[in-house]
Amino acid sequence: MNDEAVIEGDWEYQPLRLPPGVSRRTAAVQLAIHAEFAGWELARVLLFGDGTRKVWLRRRRSAVGIPGLFT
């Protein structure tokens, strides 16, 4: 269901695939939880003919874990 996270510049992207049986309300609640507790925001949504949704979430990369940033 989850693909690999991608880091691009100052942003980290997390693609999610939602199966066709997931309602819009359920998808919205799921994405709201990701936003509230992990700091993600909605970047893009693709809706396929079979009802599957591919969603890209993004968040700014934090300074923690970037070596050499603070001396």
C-alpha positions in Angstrom: 0.0 0.0 0.0 2.8 2.4 0.8 5.7 3.2 -1.6 9.1 4.5 -0.7 9.5 8.1 0.6 11.3 10.5 -1.7 13.5 13.4 -0.7 13.7 16.3 -3.1 15.4 19.5 -2.0 13.8 20.8 1.2 10.8 18.5 0.8 10.1 14.8 1.7 7.3 13.1 -0.3 5.4 10.0 0.8 3.2 8.4 -1.9 0.2 6.4 -0.7 -2.2 4.2 -2.7 -5.8 4.0 -1.6 -7.8 1.1 -2.9 -11.1 1.6 -4.8 -13.3 0.6 -1.8 -12.1 3.6 0.3 -14.8 6.3 0.5 -13.9 10.0 0.2 -14.7 10.5 3.8 -12.5 7.7 5.0 -9.6 8.9 2.7 -10.0 12.4 4.1 -9.9 11.1 7.7 -6.8 9.1 7.0 -5.0 12.0 5.4 -6.1 14.3 8.3 -4.4 11.9 10.7 -1.2 11.9 8.7 -1.3 15.8 8.7 -2.1 16.1 12.4 0.4 13.6 13.8 3.2 13.5 11.3 3.2 17.0 9.7 2.2 15.9 6.2 0.2 18.0 3.8 -1.5 17.0 0.6 0.6 17.6 -2.5 -1.2 15.7 -5.3 -4.0 13.2 -5.9 -4.6 11.0 -9.0 -7.9 9.1 -9.3 -7.8 6.1 -11.6 -10.7 4.6 -13.6 -11.0 1.7 -11.2 -11.5 4.0 -8.2 -7.9 3.6 -6.9 -6.3 6.9 -5.6 -2.6 7.6 -5.6 -1.9 10.4 -3.1 1.4 12.2 -2.6 1.9 13.8 0.8 4.8 16.2 1.5 6.4 17.9 4.4 9.5 20.1 4.9 12.6 18.2 5.9 13.7 18.9 9.4 17.1 20.1 10.3 17.6 17.1 12.6 19.7 14.5 10.9 21.4 16.8 8.4 25.1 16.5 9.3 27.2 19.7 9.5 24.2 22.1 9.7 24.9 23.3 13.2 28.4 23.6 14.6 
